[in-house]
């Protein structure tokens, strides 16, 4: 079974002042998501799932989604504020997939973060899948190594392959008991790791999931750092209390390219319920997927293999980043990595 690509695109409608305002970065009007999908299809992904919002569904399909209908299977999930949330109901009624007895705040429109964005796709994904941001460029090798990893996660044979030492990544590797237990349960995930200094914006501070790994390149911790920026005195970030902290720039970071099995949806539901109980009254609170993964790893409920890539990452965090992204794409086209017209042969 081919893996699925889950594309988090619910923020596109507001981040650039509307879908029509998204700056093209390719010579024929291509945007970043075009290059990611091109790389994913070539790497062997067999299905696309877009996480969007209802209010810009028509515009999204017209500008982006419809072009892929004849190339690959596509589906949609919707990240609305009340998605995966059951309203208060009679306690004698059976509650389904959401969070029991919760009313979404009436003064909030913003959804609940990347963890919530993945959770809303639970009904349309039943196979191993990768997650990416719609406005980030990851590179062809990143999709290839992720597709290769997910191919070993076919639920009908993953356990046998992992426990008999036939894992394609490290054939002679000896797993620790806690790792072996998660391989049996289907809680073995992956993350593509980039070098921090190669992911910073020239236009301002960014958020990054800073990682620590063990000697076998299994993730030990991932901590979301905010206001990360390269300055004259080095790479720094700020804690919530305003404390300035420094990094080397060589750290491995998550750029939200994850590889999951469907078991992640159960974990996300548990964390989402807890998140709403504790933080739903905070106006800008969000459930970040690195926060969920970090706790799963810490409590030995999952393993996450870090897949290193030499691909250049870039994104459009700020509107001014679009010019840099366009230059990078032009260089890749000149190097022969992409055709001049990405979908001309489609």
C-alpha positions in Angstrom: 0.0 0.0 0.0 1.3 3.4 -0.9 1.6 6.0 1.9 -0.5 9.1 2.1 0.6 12.7 2.3 -1.3 14.9 4.8 -0.9 18.6 3.9 -1.6 21.1 6.6 -3.1 24.0 4.7 -5.8 25.4 7.0 -3.7 28.6 7.7 -3.3 29.5 4.0 -6.5 31.5 4.0 -5.3 34.0 6.5 -1.5 33.9 6.5 -1.2 35.8 3.2 -4.4 37.8 3.3 -6.3 35.2 1.2 -5.4 32.5 -1.2 -5.3 34.9 -4.2 -2.5 36.7 -2.4 -0.1 33.7 -2.2 3.0 34.7 -4.1 4.1 32.4 -6.9 7.7 31.1 -6.6 7.9 29.2 -9.9 8.3 30.6 -13.4 4.7 29.5 -14.4 2.9 30.5 -11.3 3.8 27.5 -9.2 3.6 27.9 -5.4 5.6 25.9 -2.8 2.9 23.3 -2.4 3.2 22.4 -6.1 6.8 21.4 -5.6 6.1 19.4 -2.5 3.4 17.4 -4.2 5.5 16.9 -7.3 8.3 15.5 -5.1 5.8 13.3 -3.1 4.2 11.8 -6.2 7.7 11.0 -7.6 8.7 9.4 -4.3 5.7 7.0 -4.4 3.0 8.6 -2.3 -0.4 7.5 -3.5 -2.9 9.8 -1.9 -3.1 13.5 -0.9 -5.2 14.7 2.0 -5.6 18.5 2.4 -6.5 20.0 5.7 -8.3 23.2 5.0 -11.2 25.3 6.2 -14.7 25.4 4.8 -14.8 29.1 4.2 -12.0 29.0 1.5 -12.8 25.5 0.2 -13.9 26.6 -3.3 -11.0 29.0 -3.7 -8.5 26.4 -2.6 -9.8 23.7 -5.0 -9.8 26.2 -7.9 -6.3 27.5 -7.2 -4.6 24.4 -5.9 -6.5 21.2 -5.3 -8.3 20.5 -8.6 -5.1 20.3 -10.6 -4.2 17.0 -8.9 -7.5 15.2 -9.4 -6.2 13.3 -12.5 -2.7 12.6 -11.0 -3.4 11.1 -7.6 -6.2 10.3 -5.2 -7.2 13.3 -3.2 -9.3 13.9 -0.1 -10.1 16.8 2.2 -10.4 17.3 6.0 -11.6 20.5 7.7 -10.0 22.1 10.6 -12.8 24.1 12.2 -12.9 25.2 15.8 -15.5 22.6 16.7 -13.9 19.7 14.7 -13.3 16.6 16.9 -15.2 18.4 19.7 -18.6 17.2 20.9 -20.9 19.9 22.3 -22.4 19.4 25.8 -25.2 16.8 25.5 -27.4 14.7 27.7 -25.1 12.4 29.8 -27.2 9.4 29.0 -26.3 9.8 25.3 -23.4 8.0 23.8 -20.5 10.4 23.0 -18.6 9.6 19.7 -15.2 10.7 18.6 -14.8 14.1 20.1 -14.1 15.5 23.6 -16.9 15.0 26.1 -18.9 17.9 27.4 -17.0 20.8 25.8 -18.3 23.9 24.3 -15.9 25.8 21.9 -15.3 29.4 23.1 -17.6 31.8 21.3 -15.0 34.5 21.0 -12.4 32.3 19.3 -12.2 31.6 15.5 -8.6 30.2 15.4 -8.3 26.4 15.4 -6.3 24.5 17.9 -2.9 24.0 16.3 -1.0 21.4 14.3 -1.9 18.5 16.6 -5.6 19.3 16.1 -5.0 19.7 12.3 -3.7 16.1 12.1 -6.5 14.8 14.3 -9.3 16.1 12.0 -8.0 13.8 9.2 -8.6 10.6 11.3 -11.6 9.5 9.2 -9.9 9.7 5.8 -6.5 8.2 6.6 -6.2 4.5 7.4 -2.6 3.8 6.3 0.9 5.0 7.1 1.2 8.7 6.2 3.5 11.7 6.2 2.7 15.2 7.4 4.0 18.5 5.9 3.2 22.2 6.1 1.6 23.6 2.9 3.9 26.6 2.8 7.3 24.9 3.4 9.7 23.4 0.8 11.3 20.1 2.0 13.2 18.8 -1.0 12.9 15.6 -3.1 15.3 13.5 -1.0 13.2 14.2 2.1 10.1 12.7 0.5 12.1 9.7 -0.8 13.5 8.8 2.6 10.2 9.3 4.3 8.3 7.2 1.7 11.0 4.5 2.1 10.4 4.5 5.9 6.7 4.4 5.6 6.8 1.5 3.1 8.2 -0.6 5.9 5.2 0.3 8.0 2.6 -1.6 6.1 0.5 -2.9 9.0 0.4 -6.4 7.6 4.2 -7.0 7.8 5.7 -4.1 9.8 6.0 -6.1 13.1 7.6 -9.1 11.4 10.2 -7.0 9.5 11.1 -4.9 12.5 11.5 -7.7 15.1 13.5 -10.1 12.9 16.1 -7.5 12.2 15.0 -6.9 8.6 14.5 -3.2 9.0 15.9 -1.5 5.9 17.5 1.3 7.7 19.8 -0.6 10.1 19.8 -4.3 9.3 22.1 -5.2 12.2 20.6 -2.9 14.8 19.7 -4.3 18.2 16.6 -2.6 19.6 16.2 -1.9 23.3 13.1 -3.5 25.0 11.1 -0.2 25.1 11.7 0.3 21.4 10.8 -3.2 20.5 7.6 -2.9 22.4 6.5 0.1 20.4 7.4 -1.6 17.1 5.0 -4.3 18.0 2.2 -1.8 18.9 2.6 0.1 15.6 3.8 3.2 17.5 7.0 3.6 15.5 7.1 6.9 13.8 9.7 9.1 12.0 10.7 12.7 11.5 12.9 14.3 8.9 15.6 16.3 10.6 17.2 19.5 9.3 20.1 21.6 10.6 18.8 24.6 12.5 21.0 27.3 10.8 19.8 26.2 7.4 16.1 26.8 8.4 16.2 30.4 9.7 14.5 33.3 8.0 16.4 36.5 7.1 13.1 38.4 7.7 12.5 37.8 11.4 12.2 35.2 14.2 10.6 31.8 13.7 9.4 28.8 15.8 11.5 25.6 15.6 11.2 22.2 17.2 14.7 21.6 18.6 15.6 17.9 18.9 18.0 15.6 20.8 18.6 12.1 19.6 20.3 9.0 20.9 23.2 7.2 19.2 20.9 5.2 17.1 19.1 8.4 15.8 16.0 7.8 17.8 14.4 11.0 19.0 14.8 11.6 22.7 13.3 15.1 23.1 11.8 17.8 20.8 11.1 21.2 22.3 9.2 24.0 20.5 11.4 27.1 20.7 9.8 30.4 19.8 11.4 33.6 18.5 14.4 31.8 17.1 16.6 34.2 15.1 20.2 34.5 13.8 21.8 37.6 15.1 25.3 39.1 15.2 26.0 37.4 18.5 24.7 34.0 17.4 21.4 32.0 17.1 19.1 32.8 20.0 15.5 32.3 21.2 13.5 33.6 24.1 11.7 31.7 26.8 8.1 32.6 27.7 9.4 34.7 30.6 11.6 36.7 28.3 14.9 35.0 29.1 17.3 35.0 26.2 18.9 31.7 25.4 21.5 30.8 22.7 21.9 27.8 20.4 24.9 26.7 18.3 22.9 26.6 15.0 24.0 23.0 14.4 21.0 21.5 16.3 18.7 19.1 14.5 15.2 20.6 14.2 11.8 19.4 13.1 10.2 21.3 10.3 6.9 19.5 10.7 7.7 16.6 8.3 6.5 13.6 10.3 5.8 10.0 9.4 3.0 8.3 11.4 0.9 5.2 11.5 -2.8 5.5 12.2 -2.2 4.8 15.9 -1.2 8.5 16.2 -4.9 9.5 16.0 -5.7 7.8 19.4 -2.8 9.5 21.0 -3.8 12.9 19.6 -7.4 12.4 20.8 -6.1 11.8 24.4 -3.8 14.8 24.3 -6.5 17.0 22.7 -8.9 16.3 25.4 -6.3 17.1 28.0 -5.3 20.3 26.2 -8.9 21.6 26.1 -9.4 20.8 29.7 -6.4 22.9 30.7 -5.9 25.6 28.1 -9.1 26.2 26.0 -9.7 29.5 27.8 -6.3 30.9 26.5 -7.1 33.0 23.4 -4.0 31.9 21.4 -3.3 28.4 22.8 -2.4 25.7 20.4 -1.7 22.0 20.6 1.6 21.5 18.7 2.5 18.1 17.3 6.1 18.3 18.7 4.6 18.7 22.2 2.5 15.5 21.7 5.5 13.6 20.2 7.8 14.7 23.0 5.5 13.3 25.7 4.9 10.0 23.8 8.7 9.5 23.5 9.3 10.5 27.2 6.7 8.1 28.4 7.9 5.3 26.0 4.6 5.2 24.3 6.2 5.7 20.9 9.5 5.7 19.1 10.5 8.3 16.5 13.4 7.7 14.1 15.1 10.8 12.9 15.8 10.7 9.2 18.6 13.2 8.2 18.4 15.0 4.9 20.8 17.2 3.1 18.0 18.9 1.2 17.7 22.7 1.6 14.6 23.7 3.5 12.9 27.0 2.9 9.5 28.5 3.7 7.4 31.6 3.5 7.0 32.6 7.2 7.1 36.2 6.1 5.8 37.8 2.9 9.3 38.9 2.1 10.5 35.3 2.2 8.8 34.7 -1.1 11.6 36.4 -3.1 14.2 34.1 -1.4 12.1 31.1 -2.2 11.7 32.1 -5.8 15.5 32.4 -6.1 16.0 29.0 -4.6 13.5 27.4 -7.0 15.2 29.1 -10.0 18.5 27.6 -8.9 17.0 24.1 -8.6 15.4 24.4 -12.1 18.7 25.5 -13.5 20.3 22.5 -11.9 17.8 20.2 -13.6 16.0 19.1 -10.5 12.6 20.5 -11.8 11.2 21.2 -15.2 10.6 24.8 -16.2 6.8 24.1 -16.3 6.1 21.7 -13.4 2.8 20.3 -14.6 3.1 20.7 -18.3 3.1 16.9 -18.9 0.3 16.3 -16.5 
